[in-house]
Amino acid sequence: MSLQGPIVVVAEKRSSKLLEAISIAGAFPVIEASCEDAAAAIAAADPTAIILADSRAATDPALAECLSRDITRKSPIVPVVACAGPEDTLSYREALMIGREATPAAVTARVASVLRVRTLHASVLRRAEAAQAAGKTVPTTSTSDPIEDATVILAGRGRTYPELSVGIGEHTGLIGVLTIEAAARFLKTRDADGLVIGDGFRPQSVEAILTIVAEDSRFRDLPIGVIGHQLSIDERELPHLVFADDPRSLVTKILPLVRLHAFERRLRRTLQNFDQDGVVDPATGLLHQAAFIAELDRVIRDADQHSSGLSLARFTFDASFDNRAINDAARMIGKLKRTADFGCRDDDGTILLAFAETDMRRAQAVTRRFTNVLKHTMLLPENPRAPATPRVILTRRKPADTVASLLSRVTIPAVAAE
């Protein structure tokens, strides 16, 4: 996409090549400012994005205070890209760091990518305003830090793996794998917000997976962090590819990008909710409880009329599963289910899934497949080596069933009583 202005570029020394690249990409106007003048320039321009073009700007505490006060909570978001060296400590927590040596094309690609998220955010805000004006229900959107919903795939088997797993796992969900092939497989099956490649792999293997990822448009804006290897990958294909020589630097660089990617996915789920008249829960991709109950009631009446099958399953998880892990499981089930099936996340953290026109035998086969997928892709939080096998309670519709009676047979107390 072409860049939308105005864009403020803050630097102590003028970078004519960067300014030229941004202008060629379509940004207008492009406002230059020093660190001292940045606050006034930002206030006057109301920019769509801000570039901190050198280390001085990226580490200036007064400028960071201005950004925290005036930019952090702005809607739609105003992304801040900071060009800094490995020895620099960014003053602004939300800044998206890119290497000081990055080419103007790389910086421009990064800005174009983050502006896509701003455009998406603006679309959600417009849809919400229009729905409110029309008296329609506005989908509820989580106000928590998006990084709490994020999942990162970590591939590694060398000395940096423990520090990377701790540094990333303290903030996001983590899928740890030992091979490049396993990382590629998880990328295709999970909603990942980042990929981190540690040491222990040949440069050829790392370059091979990066090339595959770059060729797939689904992963165009995926944050990817690599330890050690400095590879020749087109930065326009992977604008959020970052390198670092040590785990701490890599974690610092990639976490803000992971947060932005998780926010983008949240926005896309919210837009989907608008398209489906607010019946979908943006956090899970499944129906809201009220919509689920209404649909279940309709399907029961339809099954009574046509004598068709209907099965209902409840997936329960280990008590150590947190909110993020349960939502992740719900989104995975949403991907696996058939078009005619529908489900929701219940208040107790379990997941209900109804199989329309499905007898008990077929429902057992489907839930067994779901369970196997979840077992092989989810791990217990307190024991990363143990598979997280959900418990499934399955029942079928009986001729005199109502919504309440059908649900009662898959509730845990009722099953325990039997």
RAGI-V947111 format. One line per field, one symbol per residue. psi: psi as a letter, one per 20 degrees, with the letter a starting at -180 (. if undefined). burial: I if it has 24 or more other C-alpha atoms within 12 Angstrom, else O. A space follows every 50 residues. Layout:
BEGIN
psi: ???
burial: ???
END
This chain:
BEGIN
psi: qqqpaqppopqhppnhgghgggghiippropqqrhhigghgghhhmqhqp pnirhghhjohghhggghgihgjqprqnqoppoqrhiqophohiqopqqh jqqhhggghgghghhhhgggghgggghggggghjjrpppppqjrphihiq pppopqkahigghghghghhhrqpopqiqhghghghhhiqnqjqppoarj qqhhgghghhggghiohhjgjppppppgpoqnpoihhmikpqqqiqgghg ghhhghhgggghhghgghhghhgghkkjipohhhirqqgghggghggghg hhhghjlrqpqpqppqrqhiprgghghggghghhhhqrhiqqrrprhjir ppppoqlprhgghggghhggggghhiiqqphiniipqnoqpppprqpqhj qrgghghhijqghgghh.
burial: OOIIIIIIIIIOOOOOOIIOIIIOIOIIIIIIIIIOOIIOIIOOOIIIII IIIIIIIIIIOOIIOIIOOOIOOOOIIIIIIIIIIIOIIIIIIIIIIIII OIIIIIIIIIIIIIIIIIIIIIIIIOIIOOOOOOOOOIIOIOOOOIIIII IIIIIIOOOIIOIIIOIIIOIIIIIIIOIIOIIIOIIOIIIIIIIIIIII IOOOOIOOIIIIIIOOOOIIIIIIIIIIIOIOIOIIIIIIIIIIOIIIII IIIIIIIIIIIIIIIIIIIIIIIIOOOIIIIIIIIIIIIOOIIOIIIOII IOIOOOOOIIIIIIIIIIOOIOIIIIIIIIIIIIIIIOOOIIIIIIOOII IIIIIIIIIIOOIOOIIOOIIOIIIIIIIIIOOOOOOIIIIIIIIIIIOO IIIOOIIIIIIOOOOOOO
END
